[in-house]
């Protein structure tokens, strides 16, 4: 059975001591997946740290980076102090990027 990028990220984050919540959901009426603030799949917290994670297949990382940079909520989320991290998975191989564009 194939493991989703979200489940892979949850496993990694929990192993690092984060308390995690999936913050994307399927909107039954609109028939689409909706992310928190338009681009976060997971919210992860631990002492003095809050991270928002966008997780996807490794090949989609650049598209997700563009999506976040252009999103109307990006600056507000960034200014709040939430670290924005992208996880790109290819089987068990992870490419992780912290999103720091202004």
Residue, then its C-alpha position, 0 to 999 in steps of 0.5 A: x500500500x502506497x503511503x501518502x506524502x502527508x502520512x510520511x511528513x507526519x511520521x517524520x515530524x512526530x519522530x522529531x517531537x512535534x505535535x501535529x495536526x492535519x489542517x487540510x480537508x476535503x470540501x464535500x460541497x465544492x468537491x475540492x481539497x482545502x488547505x489551511x490559509x490556502x497552502x498548509x497541509x499540516x500544523x506542527x508545534x513544539x516548544x517555542x516553534x510553530x510550523x506550517x507544512x505543505x507536503x507533496x511529491x518531490x516533482x511538485x515542489x516548485x509548483x507548490x513554492x510558486x503557489x505559496x509565494x503568490x497566495x494572498x495569505x502568504x505575507x500574513x502567515x509569514x509575519x505571524x512567525x509560523x515557519x513555512x516548510x515544504x516537504x517533497x517526497x519521492x518514496x522514502x526520500x525527502x527534500x525539505x525546503x524552508x520557505x523564506x521568500x518575502 
